[in-house]
Amino acid sequence: MDFLRPASWEEALAAKAEHPTAVPIAGGTDVMVEINFDHRRPEYLLDLNRIVELREWEVGEETVRLGASVPYTQIMEELRTELPGLALASHTVASPQIRNRGGVGGNLGTASPAGDAHPALLAADCEVEVESVRGSRLIPIDEFYTGVKRNALAPDELIKSVHIKKADGPQQYSKVGTRNAMVIAVCAFGIALHPETRTVRTGIGSAAPTPIRAKAAEEFLNAALEEGGFWDSKKIITPSIAKQFAELASGAANPIDDVRGTANYRRHAVGIMARRTLGWTWESYRGEGRSTEGVA
């Protein structure tokens, strides 16, 4: 195994163009596990730790440009206001040591359906900035996941940053695991209210071959909130609406049985998390609910 260590982004792109099979490594929290267990033996490792711009972020008027290697710890500490859903998701990532090393770019590159960042990114809405020596492009998050642990990157492309819409309303994230820390999600759910467009977006993790949105649940809830005048009145969402939303979210899941949980349990848990996070975010929007953070 050869180790490539570029000193700049341009050198990294050149190395990836010359060696398209090179596996990028930054935090290494996913790649090193696969190598240590001999699940993967790449010909080249492309070390991105010297690329300073990958650890930078910029808060714009409408979006946050988040470098691919910005650690989860910094997201939690510095971007809680702009990216509340992602900050909550970051809290659930493994251990403090891993949160200090890992970043969103690693989750996206691995594209595991169990990646903790994916539901929050789907709910918030974002674009993934990728680049090669041929140029750069933005991939909408809804088009990024193409299959089990597969993404829309070309062989010579690297993830540079993620352009995430700043929160214009409450966001929440919930995760079910077999213990409180150092655990791969049995399933996870993210939700974001977007009052400016009067829409709700969701994200589901570890309950389908790829991270997905519960689109039928979103469409139902968007129509129910609009037709019932909920956005303007900020009245309590009726139990029947919350129940239907939860059932549709559960129906969006397409899970498997594995050592972490059964398919039936995952579907049930997604519905519970959908109902709870909807309640938390809506109470926050109404301005009358307490702040509820944590794992369901």
Order of alpha helices (4+ residues) and beta strands (2+ residues): beta-alpha-beta-alpha-beta-beta-beta-alpha-alpha-alpha-alpha-alpha-beta-beta-beta-beta-beta-beta-beta-beta-alpha-alpha-alpha-alpha
